[in-house]
Amino acid sequence: MTVTYTSRVATARFGGFSQLLLLWRGSIYKLLYRELLLFLAAYLGLSLAYRFLLSEVQKRLFEKLVLYCDKSANLIPVSFVLGFYVALVLERWWGQFRSVPAPDGLMVAVAGNVHGADARGRILRRTLMRYGSLAALLVLRAVSTAVYKRFPTTDHLVE
C-alpha cells in the first residue's frame, strides 16, 4: 500500500523536514538505526576494553591485528563495488523514467505521417492525439494520487 505525505510536505514549516524524515515509513533512519546502535555499542565496547582492560602487551597485539585487517581490507575493490551499485541504481531509475508514458513521440509520429491540410486530416490528427493523451492520462491516473484526485471519475476525463 502506498502512503502519501503530500499534504504534510505542502504544509511543512521551518524544521519540518526532519519531522517528515522520522515520520516517513521508508526513511533511511528507520531502516538503519538498529545497525547504527549495534555498531556504536560494539565500538564503545572495544574502545573501553582497549583503554582500560588490556595490558601493554595485549594492546600491541591488538594494534597488530588492526594493521593486518587494514592491509587485508585494501584487497577488496570498494570503488568497483560502489560503481556497480551506482550503475544498478541508475539503471533502475532510468527504467522507471522510461516507463512514464509521454505521448510526445506518438504526437510527432502522427503529425509527420497523417497528411492532409483539409478538415479530414486535421480532425484525424486531433482525434489520434486526444486518444494518445487519454491513454497517458489513464496510466498516470492509476499510478499517481495527484492525478487521480484531479480526475476521479470518467466524467472528469470527459470534461
C-alpha positions, 0 to 999 in steps of 0.5 A, a space after each residue: 500500500 502506498 502512503 502519501 505525505 503530500 499534504 504534510 510536505 505542502 504544509 511543512 514549516 521551518 524544521 519540518 523536514 526532519 519531522 517528515 524524515 522520522 515520520 516517513 515509513 521508508 526513511 533511511 533512519 528507520 531502516 538503519 538505526 538498529 545497525 547504527 546502535 549495534 555498531 556504536 555499542 560494539 565500538 564503545 565496547 572495544 574502545 573501553 576494553 582497549 583503554 582500560 582492560 588490556 595490558 601493554 602487551 595485549 594492546 600491541 597485539 591488538 594494534 597488530 591485528 588492526 594493521 593486518 585487517 587494514 592491509 587485508 581490507 585494501 584487497 577488496 575493490 570498494 570503488 568497483 563495488 560502489 560503481 556497480 551499485 551506482 550503475 544498478 541504481 541508475 539503471 533502475 531509475 532510468 527504467 522507471 523514467 522510461 516507463 512514464 508514458 509521454 505521448 510526445 513521440 506518438 504526437 510527432 509520429 502522427 503529425 509527420 505521417 497523417 497528411 492532409 491540410 483539409 478538415 479530414 486530416 486535421 480532425 484525424 490528427 486531433 482525434 489520434 492525439 486526444 486518444 494518445 493523451 487519454 491513454 497517458 492520462 489513464 496510466 498516470 491516473 492509476 499510478 499517481 494520487 495527484 492525478 487521480 484526485 484531479 480526475 476521479 471519475 470518467 466524467 472528469 476525463 470527459 470534461 
